[in-house]
Amino acid sequence: MSLDIVEIAVGDRSIGLAVARPKGAPLAAVSFSHGAFSAPGKYAALLEGWAAAGLLVAAPMHVDSTDHPFREAYDQGAVWRTRLEDQAATLDWLEGQGGLPLAAAGHSFGALLALAAGGAGVLAPPGAPTLDPRVKAVVALSPPPATPPLIGAEGFASTSAPLLVQTGDADVLPGFVDDWRMRLIAYEAPAPGNRHALVLPGVDHYFGGLICRPELPGPAQAEGLAQALAASADLVLAHAAGDAEAAARIAARSSDESFTTR
């Protein structure tokens, strides 16, 4: 399996989507936003893993990516606006692939976009797309903590879509996230109901270089990534595709100490 590149237009910009396709007919579709300065291709293990579970996945290359050919043309304010536009355009493209049910996912800074699509209240430029009622599930991998004015605790509280928040007990970024528990506000703030958290022992922000920063020396945290893939795919299948077996697998995780539900 490999990632296809599809070009779509948003206004006067062209966006490259890295697309991972399942072997059979897709059961649901996922828009994925990469972490700050990264690129979709650096998440191939994640995107292809979701495709193997029956999901059609599309990941835009945002303008802050160090791989983006016109990165220098955009300031920090434009990064947030264009990221929101990219996610909305990706969801539109995915919906056009046969009317599939939709989910939004992201890692790190990208997780904030997915949360916004699922109802989290973020500071957004006028007219920028945020809440998307088409999104039936949100996967937030290592989301940032409350970061006013971009998002505060009350912003996380308004998330309405079914949600999985994943982190690990080594998921720290000194000077920004000094305690991995800070990331759980995305799970703890919304009202109870289809809120799930997966806290993986020994897992850092990059799964040892398996996602986002492949240049890291490792060791690769492959078992942790496999657990994150399985739990997140089940969330999407259960709530977007209406898969009863996936819902049962989520319920069965109540015996797993790393998995909690509210």
MOTAFEN-V229439 format. One record per backbone hydrogen bond with DSSP energy under -0.5 kcal/mol. NH is the residue of the N-H (numbers start at 1). CO is the residue of the C=O. If there is no record, write none. Layout:
nh->[NH | NH]
co->[CO | CO]
This chain:
nh->[4 | 6 | 6 | 8 | 10 | 13 | 15 | 17 | 17 | 18 | 18 | 19 | 19 | 20 | 21 | 27 | 28 | 29 | 30 | 31 | 32 | 33 | 34 | 34 | 38 | 42 | 43 | 44 | 46 | 47 | 48 | 49 | 50 | 51 | 52 | 53 | 53 | 54 | 55 | 56 | 57 | 57 | 58 | 59 | 60 | 61 | 62 | 65 | 66 | 68 | 71 | 73 | 74 | 79 | 80 | 81 | 82 | 83 | 84 | 85 | 86 | 87 | 88 | 89 | 90 | 91 | 92 | 93 | 94 | 95 | 96 | 97 | 99 | 100 | 102 | 103 | 104 | 105 | 106 | 107 | 108 | 110 | 111 | 112 | 112 | 113 | 114 | 115 | 116 | 117 | 118 | 119 | 120 | 121 | 122 | 123 | 124 | 128 | 132 | 135 | 136 | 136 | 138 | 139 | 140 | 140 | 141 | 141 | 142 | 142 | 144 | 147 | 150 | 151 | 155 | 156 | 157 | 158 | 158 | 159 | 160 | 161 | 162 | 163 | 164 | 165 | 166 | 166 | 167 | 169 | 170 | 171 | 172 | 173 | 176 | 177 | 182 | 183 | 184 | 185 | 186 | 187 | 188 | 189 | 191 | 196 | 197 | 198 | 199 | 199 | 200 | 200 | 203 | 205 | 207 | 209 | 210 | 210 | 211 | 212 | 213 | 216 | 221 | 222 | 225 | 226 | 227 | 228 | 229 | 230 | 231 | 232 | 233 | 234 | 235 | 236 | 237 | 238 | 239 | 240 | 241 | 243 | 244 | 247 | 248 | 249 | 250 | 251 | 252 | 253 | 253 | 254 | 255 | 256 | 257 | 259 | 260 | 262]
co->[19 | 4 | 17 | 15 | 13 | 10 | 8 | 6 | 15 | 16 | 59 | 4 | 17 | 57 | 19 | 54 | 54 | 101 | 56 | 103 | 58 | 105 | 32 | 60 | 35 | 39 | 40 | 41 | 43 | 43 | 44 | 45 | 46 | 47 | 48 | 49 | 50 | 51 | 50 | 28 | 20 | 55 | 30 | 18 | 32 | 16 | 60 | 62 | 37 | 65 | 68 | 70 | 71 | 75 | 76 | 77 | 78 | 79 | 80 | 81 | 82 | 83 | 84 | 85 | 86 | 87 | 88 | 89 | 90 | 91 | 92 | 94 | 95 | 94 | 134 | 29 | 137 | 31 | 139 | 33 | 141 | 107 | 108 | 108 | 109 | 109 | 110 | 111 | 112 | 113 | 114 | 116 | 115 | 155 | 120 | 150 | 122 | 125 | 117 | 132 | 102 | 134 | 162 | 104 | 138 | 164 | 106 | 139 | 140 | 166 | 108 | 151 | 147 | 147 | 152 | 152 | 153 | 154 | 155 | 156 | 118 | 118 | 136 | 194 | 138 | 196 | 140 | 164 | 198 | 200 | 203 | 168 | 170 | 177 | 173 | 173 | 179 | 180 | 181 | 182 | 183 | 184 | 184 | 185 | 157 | 163 | 260 | 165 | 197 | 258 | 167 | 198 | 200 | 170 | 204 | 206 | 206 | 207 | 206 | 42 | 211 | 213 | 207 | 220 | 221 | 222 | 223 | 224 | 225 | 226 | 227 | 228 | 229 | 230 | 231 | 232 | 233 | 234 | 235 | 236 | 236 | 237 | 242 | 243 | 244 | 245 | 246 | 247 | 248 | 249 | 250 | 251 | 252 | 253 | 255 | 256 | 197 | 195]
